[in-house]
Amino acid sequence: MKKVCFLLLAAVSLCAASCVKEARTEIVPIPGLMNISFSTENTLTPLAGGDICWKKSDTIMVFDEADIGVKFSTFDDNVPSATFSTFNWSDMEPAFASMSGIPLSNATCTHGVMTVRLSENQPVTDRNFPSAAAAASVGRVTAAEGRYAVDGMKNVSGLIRIAFENPDAAAIRIESGAGEPVAGVVEVDYARLERGDTHFWTEVKGQGKNSILLTPAGSAATGEGCFKPDSFYVAILPQTYSKGLKISMIDKAGGTILTKSEGYDDGLTIDRNDINIFESGLDDTLPAVIDVVLNFYNENNTNPLGTFVAVENQRLEGEDYTYVHHYVQGGEEKTMNLVFGLSKGSATGANGYLYAPHHASFFGTTDGLNILNINNGAINGAAGTSPFWIRLPGIKGRSLNSVILHIGNGSSKNMQIREVPEGEAVFEASSTAGSASALGTATFNNKGAGMKLKPGEPYYVVFTSKNGYQFYDLELTYTR
């Protein structure tokens, strides 16, 4: 099958268009002609819609009880169930069938173990369907009511869907992080596949490929031979990839534009006949979960936001401070710059925000380590009077999912998450009271369900209690 018909996940050939013609229901007997009807297996997760279809250019390899294979062809087109025929059949009963990109002369069957090929080169012509070159499926032939049929050719692969916005990608390369084969010639044990055994295929020695190359064609390509920025499907051998998958965007000169990893730390399992959708695009090279912690109280006695500017009363503008966040992805250490904002609002006194020694009454003994002090006095937090706030940075493709603050002194304090400093509250919380033995804690996480605020947008923590604040740390979690 071709193109869109490859709707099933791993693959029986599919046709991109919806089926518009019904398969023949009555077959006129022709001496020497062997007919077998084939239907296709649906994906567990639908693609863009439409029926799985056979194309009249498709061929099927059918094996008899003696494991002798014969090629079958069809004249049916754009139908979910097609009749395939041959004049070369023996007098033996048909047993199994396979369809893949392997040369028919190399397609074998040994007691239900069939050799098929999942192509490592996958030209994509439609955003809604995987490459026809990657189609691979197998089936058991049964007899009923005087006819032979395979009710649901079973897919051999799984699918992943990747998205990107870069207009200069001439190819996409998918590799296994630990060297496992992602495509190639494999032996499929139909009995294991039928009973749901995840180890239904075995790599044929020397035939496994540890990378797949996706290239644009047809409506998926620009006039310059690059991918149109969009999302596309890749057919891949189903298994657990211990170090995940590495996905690279390649330009026309063969250079790597960027590379990202999926599942490097925890592994990635691709299931047969299912679709794995990477929620972030290929352009998004950040971790799925990003934890940012500002420790104002630390052994190095350093301010994570650098040197604070001396300020008088503030209302909306505040001050910007850059924080360099360190993280590890794909085994590599990386950094990103995050810009925080601070405003003490309209307040009595002019101390602004200070990085100053904490006091034993705030939390624990006096040991000389500093904390973030806000005004050391009364914060004018009454409604409509521009209270003190901290602006939390937005990260592209990630939503702010939780905020935890630890405050050292006195009674509990009230605070809100807002989209703008003087806007309505999105979430509200109160800290526990701090003491000499325990920090006060405020947590924003939508009662454990995650806030899931707008991806990429900054948000403000606005403090509405009329007294000073002494911060020990600020913990943020961003998720897809």
Secondary structure, DSSP 8 states (H G I E B T S, - for coil): --GGGTTSSS-S---SS---S---S-----TT-EEEEEEE---SS--SSS---B-TT-EEEEEETT--EEEEE----SBSEEEEEES---SS-EEEEEESSS-GGG--EETTEEEEEE-SEEEE--TTS--GGG--EEEE-EEETTEEEEEEEEE--EEEEEE---TT-SEEEEEETT----EEEEEEEHHHHHTT-TT-EEEEEEEEESEEEEEE-GGGB-TTS-B-SSEEEEEE--EEETT-EEEEEE-TTS-EEEEEEESTTT-EEE-TT-EEE-SS-TT--S-SEEEEEEESS-TT---TT-S-------SS--EEEEEEEEEEETTEEEEEEEEEEEE--SBSSS--EEEEE--TTTSS---S-EEEEETTS-B--STTS---EEEE---TT-EEEEEEEEE-SSS--EEEEESSTTS-EEEEEE-----SSS-EEEEESGGGT-----TT--EEEEE-SSS-EEEEEEEEEEE-
